[in-house]
């Protein structure tokens, strides 16, 4: 088990990023595409295999069509003042409790939090050099996502890396619920391995994740009701005929449609924030369905009725500016892709045998 005591390098002390003994699932259990199959793997006590070699930082690269992403993976002291981890979405209490119980039962952190920062590509040359070495893992999963993992264990490289991100704002791109569960486990198990959380740090200026919008369909809510609410909040609204709602989707604009008319709402804040305000003033909370593709949201509205709300994608800078003001975005405000398959980079909390 890796130590939870800060080491002597000033850069690592500032950030609190430490080597750990990596682990993974057997490859037969990685990359399930059907929820039922994945549930069977998660429901039993899975076999967890240690990666070869002593504790280390790692480089994990995953490739999906059109994207290659590299993350430096380590165990981060989440309570250390130098670690500025910025959450941008609220969490669901029940989901946090479920994750915490699952991790406590299995003594494992199942996947890194994905933390994005604007590093200007400072570490590109270092990561290029590390990724020219022999891999620990080179595997293509059932979804067609290729994974390569390397050790990053040269002390000079560790110092350079930790210095480059020591004062960075680390935005949670994926893992808000795991982050909350980490914090609860740390509070309930002080002084042990739960003091550290498994993270993967991505330089958005080197290998950026794609940020997509998540669109909504509001069941039982008429377009006129939302238009009246928007005007009541002082938002500018242009009401059009049906047309093609997708043609009007642009930054700073919320597009609402019931299939016969389309309303263009000029955002005062961010469109997803203004939409959340429109939902909040409804007499009763509507059922909201979420769709990653705008055409899918429109298709759902055609089949089931309601009003579709189409949103522009946010940028990393918009998200960072929002959280720097101490404001959380509504749930499902962003979709960072591609995420790595769970099971190839884990951290065991169990005592070493």
Protein Blocks (a to p, Z undefined) as FASTA:
>chain_A
ZZfbdcfblklmmnopacdddddddfklgoiabfklmmmmmmmccdddddeddddddddd
dddehiacddddddddfkbmklccddfbdcdfklmmmmmmmmmmnopafbdcdddddeho
mmmmmmmmmmmmccfbdcddfkopacdddddfbfklmmmmmmmmmmpccddfbhplmmmm
mmmmmmmmghiaklpccdddddfklmccdddddddddehiafklmmmmmmmnopacdddd
fkjmklmgcghiacddehjaccddddfbbfklmmmmmmmmpmbacdddddfbfklmmmmm
mmngpjddddddddfklmmmmmmnopacdehkbccdddddehjaccdfbdcZZ
